[in-house]
Amino acid sequence: MTKVAVCAAVLLTVVSCSKAPAPDPAWAAEIEAWRARRSASLTSPDGWLTLVGLHWLEPGRHRVGSGDDAEIFLDHEGVPPHAFTLELTPDRRILLDPVPGSGLAVDGEPATPRPLASDRSGAPSLLTLGSLRMVVIQREDRFALRVRDPNSPVRANFQGLQYFPLDPRYRVEARLERYPTLKTVQVPTAQGPPQRMLAPGVVHFALRGRQLSLQPLISSAGDTSYFFVFRDATSGRETYGAGRFLDATAPPPGSEIVVLDFNRAYTPPCAFTPYATCPLPPPGNVLPIPVPAGEKGYGTH
């Protein structure tokens, strides 16, 4: 098939054969700086690559350690057969009962029996045992013990992030159609219960000759940033199958303009580790076109 015929066939699917315009140097520098921050956060000693466990808690007591009788099994060097017990009480508190001499510490001090603060508090209690770092996370009405290890093989063997070439055509202005009031939505997750988030409306935009829309998410009414979870025709091929994330600045009062820069689209934590509770695209946040911008997929997970 000739080049002209190829382009004609591709144009039928609204894909342009034109070359991407040269990026503005200042904008390109911003993207490079963002990529550097993204990589530094991902590979930091407490980044997503250090996750080595996620243990959901049922009501009652849970023995934690390396012993065969442990309800929460930690197969890591230096972990005794029974290190501590966690109890999820009927009134939804998490109580810690450490085993004397286990080496467990809480917030840098030798562990003593106490209630633990979850990540919902904004300052979760940090448990340390050898190289392990543990916190209790809360997702809706469920609790889990999240375990990190800076020596994780995933972190040690990280191969770096790959990106599509910068393309200013994938930086677009969208128009926000606000809901009369903030809408509560149930967002599916990779594991754990669906998460309740707020949606301020729907953003409408044009991309690759198509009129499209996405629903942004926020955690509270005062958020100044919108969070998008979306899939497109690259998902499961060139990008992570479950979708990607994108952040955008929320418009100030009186404005409806939201800038969507898909060159900043990034891969969810669950692409790197099975121990993340990633939100998945809500209904309607699936784009019927490829968006070859931002991060590519990583590995085979």
C-alpha positions as CSV (number, residue, x, y, z in Angstrom):
1,M,0.0,0.0,0.0
2,T,1.3,3.5,-0.9
3,K,2.0,6.1,1.7
4,V,-0.9,8.2,0.3
5,A,-3.2,5.2,0.7
6,V,-2.0,4.6,4.2
7,C,-2.6,8.2,5.2
8,A,-6.1,8.1,3.6
9,A,-7.0,5.0,5.5
10,V,-5.8,6.4,8.8
11,L,-7.6,9.6,8.2
12,L,-10.8,7.7,8.0
13,T,-10.3,6.9,11.7
14,V,-9.5,10.6,12.5
15,V,-5.9,9.9,13.0
16,S,-3.6,12.6,11.6
17,C,-0.5,11.7,9.5
18,S,0.9,15.2,10.2
19,K,4.1,15.6,12.2
20,A,3.7,16.9,15.7
21,P,4.7,20.6,16.0
22,A,7.9,21.4,17.9
23,P,7.2,21.9,21.6
24,D,7.8,25.2,23.2
25,P,11.1,25.1,25.1
26,A,9.7,26.5,28.3
27,W,6.8,24.0,28.3
28,A,9.2,21.1,27.4
29,A,11.4,22.1,30.4
30,E,8.3,22.1,32.7
31,I,7.5,18.5,31.5
32,E,11.0,17.3,32.0
33,A,11.0,18.8,35.6
34,W,7.7,17.1,36.2
35,R,9.1,13.8,35.0
36,A,12.1,14.1,37.3
37,R,9.9,14.7,40.3
38,R,7.6,11.8,39.3
39,S,10.6,9.4,39.1
40,A,12.1,10.7,42.4
41,S,8.8,10.2,44.2
42,L,8.2,6.7,42.8
43,T,11.7,5.5,43.7
44,S,12.0,7.2,47.1
45,P,12.5,5.1,50.2
46,D,8.8,5.4,50.9
47,G,7.6,5.4,47.3
48,W,5.2,2.9,45.7
49,L,8.0,0.6,44.6
50,T,8.6,-0.3,48.3
51,L,5.2,-1.9,48.9
52,V,5.6,-5.6,49.9
53,G,2.3,-6.3,51.5
54,L,-1.3,-5.3,52.0
55,H,-3.3,-7.3,54.6
56,W,-7.0,-6.5,55.1
57,L,-8.3,-6.7,58.7
58,E,-11.4,-8.5,59.8
59,P,-13.0,-7.8,63.1
60,G,-11.1,-9.4,66.0
61,R,-7.4,-10.1,66.7
62,H,-4.7,-10.8,64.2
63,R,-1.3,-12.2,65.1
64,V,1.5,-10.6,63.0
65,G,4.8,-12.3,62.4
66,S,6.8,-15.0,60.5
67,G,5.3,-18.0,62.4
68,D,3.0,-20.6,60.8
69,D,0.2,-19.5,63.1
70,A,0.3,-15.8,62.1
71,E,-2.9,-14.5,60.6
72,I,-0.7,-11.8,59.0
73,F,2.4,-13.5,57.7
74,L,5.5,-11.4,57.3
75,D,8.2,-13.5,55.6
76,H,11.0,-11.0,56.0
77,E,14.5,-11.2,57.6
78,G,14.5,-10.3,61.3
79,V,10.7,-10.7,61.9
80,P,10.1,-13.0,64.9
81,P,7.4,-15.7,64.7
82,H,5.0,-13.4,66.7
83,A,5.9,-9.7,66.7
84,F,2.6,-8.1,67.6
85,T,-1.2,-8.4,67.5
86,L,-3.6,-6.0,65.8
87,E,-7.2,-5.9,67.0
88,L,-10.1,-4.4,65.0
89,T,-12.6,-3.6,67.7
90,P,-16.4,-3.4,67.3
91,D,-16.2,0.4,67.5
92,R,-13.8,0.4,64.5
93,R,-10.5,1.1,66.5
94,I,-7.2,-0.5,65.7
95,L,-5.4,-1.7,68.9
96,L,-1.8,-2.6,69.0
97,D,-0.5,-5.3,71.4
98,P,3.3,-5.7,70.9
99,V,5.3,-8.8,72.0
100,P,8.0,-7.7,74.4
101,G,11.5,-8.0,72.8
102,S,10.2,-8.1,69.3
103,G,12.0,-5.0,68.3
104,L,8.8,-3.2,67.1
105,A,8.8,0.6,67.3
106,V,5.9,3.1,66.9
107,D,6.8,6.5,65.6
108,G,10.4,6.0,66.6
109,E,9.7,4.8,70.1
110,P,9.6,1.3,71.6
111,A,6.1,-0.1,71.0
112,T,3.6,-0.2,73.8
113,P,0.0,-1.2,73.8
114,R,-2.0,1.6,72.2
115,P,-4.6,2.5,69.6
116,L,-3.2,3.2,66.2
117,A,-4.0,6.1,63.9
118,S,-4.8,5.2,60.3
119,D,-3.9,7.2,57.2
120,R,-7.4,8.7,57.3
121,S,-6.2,10.9,60.2
122,G,-3.5,12.5,58.0
123,A,-0.8,11.3,60.4
124,P,-0.8,7.5,60.6
125,S,1.1,5.7,63.3
126,L,4.3,4.4,61.8
127,L,5.3,0.9,62.8
128,T,8.9,-0.2,62.2
129,L,10.3,-3.7,62.5
130,G,13.7,-4.4,61.0
131,S,13.6,-2.8,57.5
132,L,9.8,-3.0,57.4
133,R,7.6,0.2,57.6
134,M,4.0,-0.4,58.3
135,V,0.8,1.8,58.6
136,V,-2.8,1.1,58.9
137,I,-4.9,2.4,55.9
138,Q,-8.6,3.0,55.8
139,R,-10.6,2.6,52.6
140,E,-14.3,3.5,53.3
141,D,-15.2,1.2,56.2
142,R,-12.4,-1.3,55.8
143,F,-8.9,-1.3,57.3
144,A,-5.6,-2.9,56.1
145,L,-2.0,-3.1,57.2
146,R,0.2,-1.7,54.5
147,V,3.8,-3.0,54.6
148,R,6.8,-1.3,52.9
149,D,10.4,-2.3,52.6
150,P,13.0,0.1,51.1
151,N,14.9,-3.0,50.1
152,S,12.1,-4.3,48.0
153,P,13.3,-6.1,44.8
154,V,10.8,-4.1,42.8
155,R,12.6,-0.9,43.8
156,A,16.1,-2.4,43.5
157,N,15.3,-3.7,39.9
158,F,13.4,-0.7,38.7
159,Q,14.1,-0.1,35.0
160,G,12.9,3.5,34.8
161,L,9.9,5.1,33.1
162,Q,9.2,5.4,29.4
163,Y,7.3,8.2,27.7
164,F,5.7,9.0,24.4
165,P,7.4,11.9,22.5
166,L,6.2,15.3,23.7
167,D,3.3,16.5,21.6
168,P,1.6,19.8,22.2
169,R,-1.5,18.6,20.4
170,Y,-2.3,16.6,23.5
171,R,-2.4,19.7,25.7
172,V,-6.0,21.0,25.3
173,E,-8.4,23.4,26.9
174,A,-11.6,21.8,28.2
175,R,-14.8,23.4,29.3
176,L,-16.2,22.4,32.6
177,E,-20.0,21.8,32.7
178,R,-20.6,22.0,36.5
179,Y,-23.2,19.9,38.3
180,P,-25.7,21.9,40.3
181,T,-24.1,20.5,43.4
182,L,-21.1,18.2,44.0
183,K,-22.1,14.7,43.1
184,T,-20.9,11.7,45.2
185,V,-19.7,8.9,43.0
186,Q,-18.6,5.3,43.7
187,V,-15.2,4.8,42.1
188,P,-14.2,1.1,41.6
189,T,-10.7,0.1,42.8
190,A,-8.1,-2.5,42.0
191,Q,-8.7,-4.1,45.4
192,G,-10.6,-3.2,48.5
193,P,-14.0,-1.5,48.6
194,P,-15.1,1.1,46.0
195,Q,-14.1,4.6,47.1
196,R,-16.5,7.5,47.5
197,M,-15.3,10.6,45.8
198,L,-16.8,13.9,44.6
199,A,-17.4,15.0,41.0
200,P,-17.8,18.7,40.3
201,G,-19.1,18.1,36.8
202,V,-17.9,17.0,33.4
203,V,-15.2,18.5,31.2
204,H,-15.7,18.7,27.4
205,F,-12.9,19.0,24.9
206,A,-11.8,18.2,21.4
207,L,-9.0,15.9,20.6
208,R,-7.9,14.2,17.3
209,G,-11.1,15.6,15.6
210,R,-13.4,14.1,18.2
211,Q,-15.6,15.7,20.8
212,L,-14.9,14.0,24.1
213,S,-15.6,14.3,27.8
214,L,-14.2,13.1,31.1
215,Q,-15.4,13.4,34.7
216,P,-12.9,14.8,37.2
217,L,-12.8,13.7,40.8
218,I,-12.0,15.6,44.0
219,S,-11.7,14.5,47.7
220,S,-13.3,17.6,49.2
221,A,-15.1,20.7,48.1
222,G,-12.0,22.9,48.7
223,D,-9.7,20.9,46.4
224,T,-7.8,23.1,43.9
225,S,-6.8,20.2,41.7
226,Y,-8.8,17.8,39.6
227,F,-8.0,14.1,39.4
228,F,-8.9,12.1,36.3
229,V,-8.8,8.3,36.0
230,F,-9.2,7.3,32.3
231,R,-8.7,4.6,29.7
232,D,-8.1,5.1,26.0
233,A,-7.3,3.0,23.0
234,T,-3.7,2.6,24.1
235,S,-4.7,0.9,27.4
236,G,-3.5,-2.7,27.5
237,R,-1.2,-2.1,24.5
238,E,1.2,0.7,24.9
239,T,0.0,1.9,28.3
240,Y,-1.2,0.1,31.5
241,G,-4.4,-1.9,30.8
242,A,-6.4,-0.5,33.8
243,G,-5.9,3.1,32.7
244,R,-3.9,6.1,33.6
245,F,-4.1,9.1,36.0
246,L,-4.0,12.8,35.1
247,D,-4.0,15.9,37.4
248,A,-5.2,19.3,36.3
249,T,-5.7,22.6,38.1
250,A,-9.3,23.3,39.0
251,P,-10.7,26.5,37.5
252,P,-11.2,29.4,39.9
253,P,-14.7,30.6,40.6
254,G,-16.3,32.3,37.6
255,S,-14.2,30.3,35.1
256,E,-15.0,27.0,33.3
257,I,-11.6,26.4,31.6
258,V,-9.6,23.4,32.6
259,V,-6.3,22.6,30.8
260,L,-5.7,18.9,30.2
261,D,-2.1,18.1,29.4
262,F,-2.1,14.4,28.5
263,N,1.7,14.6,28.2
264,R,1.5,14.5,32.1
265,A,-0.7,11.3,32.1
266,Y,0.9,8.8,34.4
267,T,0.7,5.1,35.3
268,P,-1.2,4.1,38.5
269,P,0.7,2.5,41.4
270,C,-1.0,-0.9,40.8
271,A,1.1,-1.2,37.5
272,F,4.2,-1.5,39.7
273,T,2.9,-3.5,42.7
274,P,-0.1,-5.7,43.5
275,Y,-0.4,-4.1,46.9
276,A,-1.9,-0.8,45.9
277,T,-5.6,0.1,46.1
278,C,-5.8,2.0,42.8
279,P,-9.0,3.7,41.7
280,L,-10.2,2.5,38.3
281,P,-11.9,4.6,35.6
282,P,-15.5,5.4,36.5
283,P,-18.2,4.8,33.9
284,G,-17.8,7.3,31.1
285,N,-14.1,7.9,31.5
286,V,-13.1,5.7,28.6
287,L,-11.9,7.6,25.5
288,P,-12.6,5.8,22.2
289,I,-9.3,7.1,20.6
290,P,-5.7,6.4,21.3
291,V,-3.9,9.1,23.4
292,P,-0.2,8.5,22.7
293,A,1.1,11.0,25.2
294,G,2.5,10.8,28.7
295,E,3.8,7.6,30.4
296,K,3.9,4.3,28.6
297,G,3.2,1.0,30.4
298,Y,5.7,-0.6,32.7
299,G,6.7,-4.3,32.9
300,T,4.1,-7.0,32.7
301,H,2.1,-6.6,35.9
